[in-house]
Amino acid sequence: MNILKGSAIATVLITALYLVLFYPLVLIEKLVWYDLLLVTLSIIPGIFIMVSIYNLDKHDKEPLWLLAIAFILGAVNLHWDVDILEFIFSKINVQNNFLRVGEEALSVSITEELLKFLVVFLIIYPNKHFDEPFDGIVYSVFVGMGFATTENLTFVLQGSSSLAFLRMISAVPAHFVFAVMMGFYLGKAKSSKKLAPFYILLSLLVPVFFHALYDYFLFLDFISGIWIGGIITLLVAILIAKKSIESHLNASPFG
């Protein structure tokens, strides 16, 4: 309860600081108040999740500079993601709607999770600060929230407050649980040299599977009510993520 309270307070303070920096744009009429509301709704979920994960890491907290790098690189990934998916989608030419949606969902999940995986595995994983299982979850979540927050801003500033709220309770939590799954197996790989290749493979395959399944149900918008399958997939993924976090917190060598 104390962690949630502290995370909520920190989230409000960080968001307030962010909005203060944007306020001059309102004064010179380059950003209206409604846009500022959308920005707020876009960034709050990611900030809250990152602060909560950071507060859960009680024994050996990660350096803020490395977490900032993880977040920034996760945000930069969106640029690559858009370009890659634009190219892939231009090559998809399947008449069957179910197969076409399947290819699109799989393309999105593989591209996004692979880009996030490369940041964590190539840049964060070898770092000396990655020294306990839970660190895999922490860094993966910061990379995932960098991507999700930037993606959220992109969508929301082109839409409305209702879209911001919808993504707040669906897309951002989805990126969070996929990141936890990735980080869980990378944490296991770091502490188990013999099975490291197996766990590294799972750190990519498991989030790709859940991400693709989640997107597939949501992309089938021509079938009424099928989106419920996406919600069920997300709920199952949340339960798995919860167990994963608890498992690695108990596995800390510093506890």
C-alpha positions in Angstrom: 0.0 0.0 0.0 2.9 2.4 0.8 4.5 1.6 -2.5 1.3 2.5 -4.4 0.9 5.7 -2.4 4.5 6.7 -3.0 4.2 5.8 -6.7 1.0 7.9 -7.0 2.6 10.9 -5.4 5.7 10.6 -7.5 3.6 10.3 -10.6 1.7 13.5 -9.9 4.9 15.4 -9.2 6.6 14.1 -12.4 3.5 14.8 -14.5 3.2 18.3 -12.9 6.9 19.1 -13.8 6.3 17.9 -17.3 3.2 20.1 -17.7 5.0 23.1 -16.3 7.6 22.7 -19.0 4.8 22.6 -21.6 2.9 25.6 -20.1 4.8 28.2 -22.1 3.5 26.6 -25.3 0.0 27.3 -24.0 0.8 31.0 -23.3 2.1 31.5 -26.8 -0.9 29.6 -28.2 1.1 26.8 -29.8 -0.5 24.2 -27.5 -4.1 24.6 -26.3 -5.4 23.5 -23.0 -7.3 20.5 -24.5 -4.0 19.3 -26.0 -2.4 19.6 -22.6 -5.1 17.4 -21.2 -4.4 14.8 -23.9 -0.7 14.9 -23.1 -1.4 14.4 -19.4 -3.7 11.4 -20.1 -1.0 10.0 -22.4 2.0 10.1 -20.0 0.4 9.4 -16.6 0.0 5.6 -17.1 3.6 5.0 -18.2 5.0 7.2 -15.4 3.0 5.5 -12.8 4.1 2.0 -14.0 7.7 3.0 -14.1 7.7 4.6 -10.6 5.9 1.6 -9.2 8.4 -0.9 -10.6 11.3 1.3 -9.4 9.8 1.4 -5.9 9.3 -2.4 -5.9 13.1 -2.8 -6.4 13.9 -2.4 -2.7 17.3 -4.2 -2.4 19.6 -2.8 -5.1 17.9 0.0 -7.1 19.1 0.7 -10.6 20.9 3.9 -11.5 18.5 6.6 -12.8 20.8 7.5 -15.7 20.7 3.9 -17.0 16.9 3.8 -16.6 16.6 7.1 -18.5 18.7 5.6 -21.3 16.4 2.6 -21.4 13.3 4.8 -21.6 14.8 7.1 -24.3 15.9 4.2 -26.4 12.5 2.6 -26.0 10.9 5.8 -27.3 13.3 6.0 -30.2 12.2 2.5 -31.2 8.8 3.9 -32.3 10.5 5.6 -35.2 12.0 2.4 -36.4 8.8 0.5 -35.7 6.7 2.8 -37.9 9.2 2.6 -40.9 9.5 -1.2 -40.6 5.8 -1.9 -40.3 5.0 0.5 -43.2 7.3 -1.6 -45.4 5.9 -4.9 -44.2 2.3 -3.9 -44.5 2.9 -2.7 -48.1 4.0 -6.3 -48.9 1.0 -8.0 -47.4 -1.4 -9.0 -50.1 -3.7 -11.7 -48.7 -7.4 -11.8 -49.7 -8.6 -13.8 -46.8 -9.4 -11.3 -44.0 -8.5 -13.7 -41.2 -5.1 -14.5 -42.7 -4.4 -10.8 -43.5 -5.2 -9.8 -39.9 -3.1 -12.6 -38.6 -0.1 -11.5 -40.7 -0.6 -7.9 -39.5 -0.9 -8.9 -35.8 2.2 -11.1 -36.1 4.1 -8.4 -37.9 3.3 -5.8 -35.3 4.2 -8.1 -32.3 7.4 -9.4 -33.8 8.6 -6.0 -34.8 7.8 -4.2 -31.6 9.0 -6.9 -29.2 12.2 -7.5 -31.2 13.1 -3.8 -31.2 12.5 -3.7 -27.4 14.4 -6.9 -26.9 17.4 -5.6 -28.8 17.7 -2.6 -26.6 17.6 -4.6 -23.4 19.7 -7.5 -24.5 22.4 -5.6 -26.4 22.8 -2.5 -24.2 21.3 -3.2 -20.8 21.9 -7.0 -20.3 25.7 -6.8 -20.4 25.9 -3.9 -18.0 27.3 -4.5 -14.5 24.2 -3.0 -12.9 22.1 -5.9 -14.2 23.0 -8.1 -11.3 19.8 -9.7 -10.0 16.7 -11.4 -11.7 14.3 -8.5 -11.0 16.6 -6.1 -12.9 15.4 -7.8 -16.1 11.9 -6.7 -15.4 12.8 -3.2 -14.3 14.8 -2.4 -17.4 12.4 -4.1 -19.8 9.5 -2.2 -18.3 11.4 1.2 -18.7 12.1 0.3 -22.4 8.5 -0.8 -22.9 7.1 2.3 -21.3 9.4 4.5 -23.4 7.8 2.9 -26.5 4.3 2.9 -25.1 4.3 6.5 -23.9 5.6 7.8 -27.2 3.1 5.7 -29.1 0.4 6.9 -26.8 1.3 10.5 -27.4 1.3 9.9 -31.2 -2.2 8.3 -31.3 -3.8 10.6 -28.7 -2.7 13.9 -30.2 -4.3 12.7 -33.4 -7.5 11.6 -31.6 -9.4 12.6 -28.5 -9.6 12.3 -24.7 -11.7 9.2 -25.1 -9.0 7.5 -27.1 -6.5 8.6 -24.4 -8.6 6.9 -21.7 -9.1 3.8 -23.8 -5.3 3.4 -24.4 -4.7 4.2 -20.7 -6.6 1.0 -19.6 -5.6 -1.2 -22.5 -2.6 -0.5 -24.7 -0.2 0.8 -22.0 -1.0 -2.1 -19.5 -0.5 -4.5 -22.5 3.0 -3.1 -23.2 3.7 -3.3 -19.5 2.9 -7.0 -19.1 4.7 -7.9 -22.3 7.8 -6.2 -21.0 7.5 -8.0 -17.6 7.4 -11.3 -19.5 10.5 -10.4 -21.5 12.3 -9.2 -18.4 11.4 -12.2 -16.4 13.1 -14.6 -18.7 16.1 -12.3 -19.3 16.5 -12.2 -15.5 16.5 -16.0 -15.4 19.0 -16.1 -18.2 21.3 -13.8 -16.3 21.3 -16.0 -13.2 21.5 -19.4 -15.1 24.4 -19.7 -17.5 23.6 -23.3 -18.5 20.0 -22.5 -19.5 20.7 -18.9 -20.6 20.2 -19.4 -24.4 16.8 -21.1 -23.7 15.6 -18.4 -21.4 16.8 -15.7 -23.9 14.8 -17.3 -26.6 11.7 -17.4 -24.4 12.2 -13.7 -23.5 11.4 -12.9 -27.1 8.9 -15.7 -28.0 6.6 -15.4 -25.0 5.8 -11.7 -25.3 5.6 -12.0 -29.1 2.9 -14.8 -28.7 0.8 -12.8 -26.2 1.2 -9.6 -28.1 0.2 -11.2 -31.4 -2.8 -12.9 -29.8 -3.9 -9.7 -28.1 -3.6 -7.7 -31.3 -5.3 -10.4 -33.4 -8.5 -10.1 -31.5 -8.5 -6.3 -31.6 -7.7 -6.2 -35.3 -10.7 -8.4 -36.1 -12.9 -5.3 -35.8 -15.3 -6.6 -38.5 -16.5 -9.3 -36.1 -18.8 -7.9 -33.4 -17.7 -8.6 -29.8 -14.5 -10.4 -30.8 -12.4 -7.8 -29.0 -13.4 -9.5 -25.7 -10.8 -12.1 -26.7 -8.2 -9.4 -26.5 -9.3 -8.4 -23.0 -9.2 -12.0 -21.8 -5.7 -12.4 -23.3 -4.6 -9.2 -21.5 -6.1 -10.4 -18.2 -4.3 -13.7 -18.4 -1.0 -11.9 -19.3 -1.5 -9.6 -16.2 -1.8 -12.6 -13.9 1.3 -14.1 -15.4 3.2 -10.8 -15.0 2.1 -10.6 -11.4 3.4 -14.0 -10.7 6.6 -13.2 -12.5 7.2 -10.0 -10.5 6.6 -11.9 -7.2 8.9 -14.7 -8.2 11.9 -12.4 -9.1 11.4 -10.2 -6.0 11.7 -13.4 -3.9 14.8 -14.5 -5.9 16.9 -11.4 -5.1 20.4 -12.3 -3.9 20.4 -9.1 -1.9 17.3 -10.0 0.1 
